[in-house]
Amino acid sequence: MIKDKILIIDDESGIRSSLKGILEDEGYEVKTVDTGEKGLTIIKNENFNLVFLDIWLPEINGIEVLKKMKSFKEDTQVIMITGHGSVESAVKATKLGAFNFLEKPLSLEKVVLTAKNALRQKALEEENIQLRGRIKSHFQLIGKSPAIKNLKQQIQTTAPSNGRVLITGENGTGKEHIARLIHQQSPRKNKHFIQINSAAIPDDLIESELFGYEKDAFPNARKDKQGKMLIADKGTLFLDEIGEMSLKTQENLVRFLETGKFQPLGSTQSIAVDIRVIASTDKNIRELVTQNKFRKDLFFKLNVIPMFIPPLRERKEDIPLLINYYLEYFSKETGKKQKSMNKEAMKAFINYSWPGNVSELINVIERFVIMIKEDEIKSSHLFLLVEPREIQFMPGFNKNFPLKKARVQFDKEFIHKALIHNDWDLPRTAQELEIEQTTLEANINRLGIQFSS
């Protein structure tokens, strides 16, 4: 079980000692410092669930410490410790974000109760963060195929451990959602799940996002920035699209995985964190390693537990289950009567290759629920949804529409109609068009023919 960490900032050694003793007896991990400056330094370098902060401190008082701390650690709970006659200051502190305050002389029973309440509040806030993430990522691991059954078993076995996981699979297969499922079933489930997408962040910014930086580390660094690694302390760090990470950042990541420590940009001090690392990619990492585009040592360190998500076209038996699940899901989301799908439309869905995988299927089902007025989805609806997009560039003769482009569009529309007519059955469509199936598949890819978009 992961212990909650508590920091005590008080200049009286007797109070530090008594608070440390009673809180450690309750099972918490406790550290103490005697000045506000030391407190701010340690808070920058470590994550604490709760801080006991004396108002009257030498040099910098507790109110100023609270203000500075909240500027870079907004989610840390703070209980102010106040002497007689300074209750007004304590009330001011609560307005600045402190959870509560305790008056001296301290009642140890009240200390424990207030600490538990503060930590319970923090746990609820973090649980809400995770809940919002689960709602946003409504993908569930739905299916009865052997591949999905195996994946479910892998998640169940892997989740309770701290083993690093490398998730591979095509775009849209649900790699982020698998990572969330692992986190949700782990002992870290009530802590942060922090995601960083290497493909979405420029190379010159990825390190500052990952490791953070200190004020004046570079020209635009006007204040300290907490990196994703420190935010993820005690939780899970998900490195999405790891194959896009620069070699320089890969080198620093290897160092972290070896030591469990990292340095924010501009800092000479190493910070130790306890995080579980899950990475994902839709690239062939082994091939990138042979091309010297990905570090071999990083691959081995991340690939402790490999997980592969097969594309949807290779587990067609899962498609009806996914359709029924998301028809119900989006009906509830939109407040519409739940729709069903007839056999012909279902067959078309099963025969389609789903290049965008589960993500594409989810988008299509949502569109059907919103756009189709009838209670039953039929094969004719597939044509209605696709046709406007297919013919939008076919207005008849137009001097600004080149012959070459018109031919491409005609081929696209003609093949698309044939696919719809044959319920996306590729062998049957190829036979009707009198071409090889491999030629049909090549044309589908070349022309960008999709089920619906």
N, C-alpha and C positions, 0 to 999 in steps of 0.2 A: 504493500500500500504506500502511495506517495504522501509524505508528510507535508502539511501546510507550513510555510516558513514565516516566522515572525521576527521583526527587528524592533529592538527597544533603544530609543534615543533619549538618554537622561543623564544629567551630570552628577546625580547622586548615586554613589556606588551601592548603597544599601537598597535603593529601589530597583536598580538594575539586577542585583543579585536575587532579591525576593521574587521579582516578576519572572526572571529566567527560570528559577526553580519551580514555581507553581505551574508555569506554562509547559515546561518540559515534562512535568508529571502528568500533564494532560495529553502528552503524545506529540507535541509540536516541536519543530526544529527552530531553535532560538539563537539569535546573535544580538550582541549589545555593543553600543558605542556611547561615548560621553559628550560628543559635540555635534552640532548641526552640520558642520563641514564634513566630518567623518561619515555622518549619516547619508548626506547627499552623494558622497563618493561611492559608498557601498551600494546604494540604491541604483546608481547608474550601471553598476557592474553585475548586479544580481536582481532576480525577481523575488519580491516578498509579497505574500498574500495579505499581510497586515503589519502596520507600523504603530507602535506606541510612541507618542511624541510629546515630550515635555514642552510646555509653552516657554518657561523661563530657562534659557540656555545661554552660556557665555558667547560673546561675539555676535552670533546670529541667532535670533530668537525662533521659537517654534512656528510662529505665524509665517515668517519669511521662508523657513525651511519647507513648510507646507505649500506655499505658493510656488516655489521653485520645483518641488517634487511633482506637483500636479501638472506642471508644464511639460514633463516628459514621462511621467508614470501616472496617467490619469485614473487608471483602473485599480490602483492599490488602495486598500481600505486603511484609514488612519483613525486612531483613537487618541485624542489629546489628553494629556495629563496636566491638571491645573491646580495651583495652590489657592489658598483662601484669598478672596478678594479679586481673583482674576477670571471669574466666571464669564464676565462680559467678553473677555478676549476669547474664551472657549466657544461662546456662541458665535462670535465672528468667524472662528475657525470652521464651524459646521457650515456656515454659509459659503466658505471657500472650498468645501468638499469633504471635510472630515466627517466620519460616520457618527461619532459621538464623543463625549468627553467624560473624564473621571476626575473627581476632586480628591486631593490629599487630605488626610491620610487615606491610603487606598484600602478598600475592602477586597481581600483576595477573592472572595466568593463573587463579588460584583465584577472583578477583573475577568474571571473565567467566563461568566455569563455574557458579558459585553463582547469578549473576544469571539465566543461561539456565534453570537448573533451577527457580528460583523463578517465572519467567515462564511456563515450561511448565506448572507446577503450577496457576498462576492460569488459564491458557488452558483446562486440563482442567476446572477448576471451572466456568468460564463455559460451556464446551461442555456440561457436565452440566446446567446451568440451562436451556440452550436445548433439550437433549434431553428434559428433563422437560416442557418446554412443548410440544414436538412430540408426545410421547406423550399428554399431556393433550388436545391438540387433534388428534385422529386424522383429521380431515377431510383428504381429498386432492382435488385438482382433477381429478375423474373425469368423463369425458364425451367424446362424439364430435360433439356438435352444433356448428354453425358458431360459435355464441356462445362456447362453451367453448374451442374451438380458437383463436379470436381472443384470448380472455383469457389463455390460456397463452403466446401469442406476445407479448402486451403485457407480461406478467410477465418473460419472458426478456429482452426489450429494455430494460425499465425498471430491473430489479434492479441492474445494475452501476453505475448512475448515482446521483447524490445528489438527483435531482429529487423534489420533494414530490408525493405522490399523494393524491387524494381518491377514496375507494371508496364508491360508492352502490349501493343495492339494498335489497330488502325485508328485514324481520326474518327471520333464519334462513337467509339465502342463503350465509353464510360469509365475511363481510367481514373478520373477525379473521384467519381462516385464509389469506385472500389476502394480508393484510399480513405474516403470518409467512412465507409462501412468498417474497415479495419480499425480506424480510430474510435468509432462509436462502440465497438465491441471490446475495446482495450481498457486497461485500468486508467488510462489517461482521458477517458471519454468526457469528463467534466472540465478538462483543461482546453486550452486553445488548439484549434486546428488551423494552422497558418499555411497559406498557399502562396507560392511565388512562381510565376510563369516566365521561364527564361526566354521564350520566344517573343514575349510582349514587352520586355524591358530592354532598352539599348545597352550595349556592352559597357559603356562608360558609366552606367547607373546601377548595374546589377549588383556590384559589390557593396555600394552604399545602402541599397535596399536590403541586402542579405545580412551584412555585418553592422550597419549603422555607421555613424561618424560623430566626431566631437566638433564642437564649435571651432571655426577657423581652420578646419582640416583642409579646406580648399576655398577659393574665393567666395562662393555663394553659400557656404556653410555658416549661417548666421546664428544657429543654435544647435545644441546636441540633438541628434536623431537616433532614436532607438531602432535597431535593425530587426528584421523578421526573426532571426535566431533567438534573440533575447526575449522577444514577445512570445515565442513558442516554448520557452522554458517550461518543463514539466509536461508539455503537450506533444503535438505532432507537427513536424515541418514537412510539407508536401512540395517537392521540387518538380513542377510540371514542365514538360518539354525539356528534359535535362540534356538532350542531344544538341540543343541550341546554345548551351552555356559556353562562354569563351574559355580558352585554355588557361588563361590567367586566373579566372575565378575557379576553374576546376582545381588548380593547384592549391588555392587557399582552402577549398572545400576538403580536399584530401587531408590537409594538415589538421583541419578541425575534426574529421572523422577519426584520425589517429590519436588525437590528444583530448578531444572533448572541449577544447578551448578555442577562442578566436579573439582577434583584436579589431575593435572599431577603427575606421579610417582616422588617422591623426592621433591615435592613442598608442602608448607604449605598454599599456597594461592588458594582460590577457583576461578574458572572462570565461568562466566555466559554466556550461549549461547542461541540463539533462533533457534531451529531446530525442524523439524517435524520428528517423528520417525515412520517408517514403518518396521514391522518385518514379517518373513515368516518361515514356517516349513512344512516338509512333515511327521512329527511325530504327534501322538495323545498327545497333550500337557496336556489335562485333565488327561490322564493316567499317564504321567510323574509326574504330581502334586501329584497324589495318591501314587506314588512310592517314593516320596520325592526327585525326580531328577530335579524338576523344581519348583521354588518358586511360591506359590499361589498368593502372592501380585504382583509379576511381571506379571503373566498371566493376572490378572484383569486390570493392568495398560496398558498393550499392547493391550488387546482385547476390546478396546473401540468400534471400528468398525470392526467386523469380516467379512472376505471375503473368500469364498470357491470356488476354481476352480475345477469343475468336471472333471474326467478323460475323455479322448477322446472316449473311448468305450461306454460311457453313453450319448454321443451326436453325434451319427453317421451321423445325417443330416448336421453336420458342415464339415464333411470330404471332400465332393466334392468341397466346397467353398475353403477350405484350399489348396487342390490339385491344383485347377486352379490358385489361387493367387500365389503359389510358383513356378508353372511351368512358369508363366510369369516373376516372380521376378528373378529366376535363369537363365532364357534365356537372360534377359537383363544383368545380372551380368557377364555371360560368353560370351556374344556376339553371342549366337547361335540362330537359328531360333526357334520360340516358338513351343513347342510340345503340342500335345493333348493326351488324354487317352481314349481308347475305353471302351465300356460298360463292357466287361468281366474283364478287369484290374481294372476298377473303382469298380466293385462289390467285387473283391478280397480285395481291399483297405478298403472298407466299412465293410466287414466281419471280417477283422483282428482285434485282440484285442488291438493292440498298447500299449504294456506295458511301452514303453518309451514316450507315449503320443505325444504331438505336436512336441517336440524336435526330437523324432525319425522320425516322418513323414517328417519334414523339411530335415533331413539328407538323407532320402531315395529319396525324390524328387530331391535334389541336385545331388545325385549320378545318377539318371535316366537321368537328363538333360545332364550331362557330358559324360556318358558312352554309351547311346543309340544313334545310328546314324540315325535311322528312325525318321520321323516326328510324328508318332503315337506310343504311348506306348501300347503294347498288353499284354495279360496274359502270353504269351510265354516268354516275357522279365523277368517276375518275376522268372521263372525257371532258366533262364540263369544267373541271378544275384546271386541267392541263391546257385545253384548247386555246383560251384567250392568250396565254403566254406564247404558244407555238405560232399563232398566226399574226401576232402583232406587227411583225416585219414583212407581212405578205399583203400589201394593199393593192396588188395588181401592178400594172405597168407604172413605173416611176423613173424618170430620167436620172434621178439621183441614187437609184438603187442598182449597183453594178450587177452584171450578169453572173459573175462568179459567186457573189454573195447570195443572189437569188437561187442559184443552183444548190448551194449549201443549205439554205433555208428550206428549199423544197425537199431535199433528201432527208433533212431532219424531221420535217412534218410527216413525210410519207412513211418513214420507218417508225416514227412514234405512233402513228395511227395503226400500223400493222401490229405493233406490240400491244396496244390497247385492245385491238380486235381479238388477239390471241391470248388475252389475260397474262401478258408478259411471259408467256411460255417461249423461251428462246429457240429450242429445236423446232417447234411448230412454226414460229415466225420465220425462221431461216428457210424452212421448207417452202412456205408460202411465197417468200421473196425470191426463191430459187438461188440462194447463195449458201455458202458454208456458214456454220454457226460461228466459227472463229472470225470470219469476215464481218458477220453481224455484230459480234461483241466489239470488234475494233471500231466499227462505225459508231456504235453507241458511245464509246469513249471519245472518239474524234469529234463527234458532233455535240457532245455534252448533253446527251439525252437523259433526262431525269424523270422520275415518277411524277413529281409535282414540286414546284418551288415558287 
